[in-house]
Amino acid sequence: MRQKFTEEFRAEAIKQVTERGYSVADVSTRLGISTKSLYLWLRKAKGLSKQKDGSQAEIARLKAELKRTEEERDILKKAAAYFARESR
């Protein structure tokens, strides 16, 4: 029968390898899981962090674009007001 591990358990196992510097073999032995499972969890976690990094970069790019667009809008508003005054 296949064992089910909670997300918290998986996260802690991944943290022991990535943040605390333990080897995959050591963590898998201590926690009673296969090295294959731990490697799969690590690969999945790495993929998720890449997606988050990409999302953060996209958010930063969109915020910069929004700021530039708002500045252009403000300039156009001022120009429209100036030319409206001049045409009277």
Beta strands, then each sheet from edge to edge (+ up, - down):
end
